[in-house]
């Protein structure tokens, strides 16, 4: 059955980007290390399985405008690299972008839909597109926090990287107390993949 899943990589000290985020440095200066489990080759069998399973089970993606500006920018996604990194982009799910206004120009026009009514509307539209597959809220941190605070997220997946950044963009800044049930833990040398059920009662 379809679920709404927040999925993000994070450092041990709770940062999802390093400092210095801009269009050229989407993860901040040195922040690529958080995603070493995806970006570095050769990828471990554990990390590859996590990436492939998530890609295959995702029917639609929700992201914020800041993340969209990075992935649709000159240093962002391409015909060969996008959601799921190097997975087959011809099978990539549509992305619903939460924004106050649509951009004047879109480079990767076939991939993005723009939602100006907030995160709940974006998740609802993504659910309609996803069918029996999952909706993945991939970031940034602010949009994930908004979805968690609004009780829209059913499952939280954290890819915990073995490094301490010391600064950057934190997750959970907008979220109050929250109860989670740990459902799955898998580990590789580059990440511990944590899956939690979000208790929404």
N, C-alpha and C positions, 0 to 999 in steps of 0.2 A: 504494500500500500504506500502511496506517495507520502513523503514527509518533507517538512521544511527544516533544512540543516544549515547551521552556521559552520563554516569550514575555513580555518586560517592557520598559518604557521606563526610560531611565537618563540621568542627567546626565553631562557630560564627566568629572567627577571621581568617578564610580562610585556615585552615590547614586540609589536608586529611590524614596525619599521625602525630603522636607525634614524638619527637626526639628519637634517639636510634634504628632506624630500622635495623634489621638483620634477619637471617633466623629463629631465634627463636621468635623474636618480629616483626612480619610482619607489624604491625600498629604502631610500636614504643613502648616505655615504657608508658603504660597507654592509648595508642591509641584505645584500644578496646571500650572505652567509646563513640567514634564517632559512632560506630555501635550498640549502645545499643538497637536501635529500632529493630534490627534483632536478636541480641544475647541474650537479657534478656527475661526471661520467667516470667509470661505469656506475650506473644506478644499481643498488642492491636489489635482490629478488623481492625482499619485503617491501621496499619503497615502490618498486615498479608495480607490485600487486595492489598497493593502496591507491596509487595514481590511476591505474587502469580501472579498478572497480568503481572509484568515484566518478570517473568520466562516463563509464557505461551506464551508471545508475542515475545520472543527472539529466533531467528533462528541460530545465530552465535555470537561469542564473540571475541573481539580483546583486547589483553593485551600486555604489555611490558615484556621484558626479566626479569627485576628485580622482577616484580610481579609473573611471572611464577616460578622463582627460589624459591619464598616463598611458593606458593600454591602447588608446586610439591615436596617440601622439607618434612622433617620428621615431622614438626609441621603444615603441610598444609592440603590440602583436603584429603578425604578418599573415600571409596566406598559409604559412606552414606552422606557425607558432601562435597559440592562443590559449583558450581555456583548456586545462589538461596539459599544458605546455606543448609537448611534441606529439600528442595524439592526433588522429586523423581529423583535421579541421573541417572536412566536408561533412562530418557527423557531429560537429560541435553544437551544443544547445544555444538557443537565443538568450541574449542578455538584456535584462530589464534594468534601466538606469534610473535611479531616484535623483531628480534634479528639480530646481526651481524653474528653469526654462531650457528648452531644447537648444543644442548648439547650432550655430549657423552652418557649419560644415561637418560632415562625418566621413572619415576616411574609409572605414570598413562598414559600409552602409548596410550590408545584409545581416550583420550580427546583432545590431542594437535596436532596442525600442526604448522610448523615453517616457517616464511617468512623472507627472508634476503634482500628483495628489498625495504624495507621501509613501512611507514604507509599506503600510498596510495595503494600499492599492497596488503597489508593485508586486508584493507577494501574491495577492489575489490574481493578478494578471498572469504572473509566472506559473501559478498552480494550474490555470486554465490551459496554458501551453504545454505543461509538463506531462499531462495525462497521468499514466500510472507511475511515471518516474518521479524522482525527487526534485525539489527546488533547493538550490544551494545559494545561500547568502555568502558571497566570497569576500566581502569587504567594501570599503575599508572598515577600520575599527568603529567609526562613528555609526555607519549603517548597521553593522552587526549589533552594536550596543542598542540602537533604537529598536531593532527587531526583538532583541532579548527583553528590553524594558516593556515592550508592548505585548509580550507573551506570544509572539508569533513563531518562535523557534521551538521545535520539538526535540532536536538532537544537536549537540555541540561537538565538533571535531577539532581538536587542537593537535597540531603537529609540532611537538616541543623539541626545539633544536638545542644541542648541548653547547650553548654559548651565552655569555652575559654581555649585553650591549651597553648598559649604563645610561641609556637615554634614548629618546625617540618617541614613537606613538604607542601609547598604552591601550590595551584592551580593557573593557569593563569600567571605563571612566564614568559612563552614564547609567550604570546598572547598580541597583541596590542589592540587598541580600537575595540569594538565589540558591535553591537546593538542586543538586545534580546527583544522578545515579550512574556510577561508572559501569559501562557495558562491555567495553573491549579495550585491551592494551596490546599493541604490537610494537616491537622495537627493532631498530637497525643501528649501525654505528653513527648515523647522521641525524636520527630523529626517533622520538618516542611518540607513537600515534595513539592518541587518547580519544575514546568515544564515550560521550555522556548523554544519557537521557535527561532532558530538562523537565523538572517537575513544575507544572504550570498551575496547580490548584492553589 
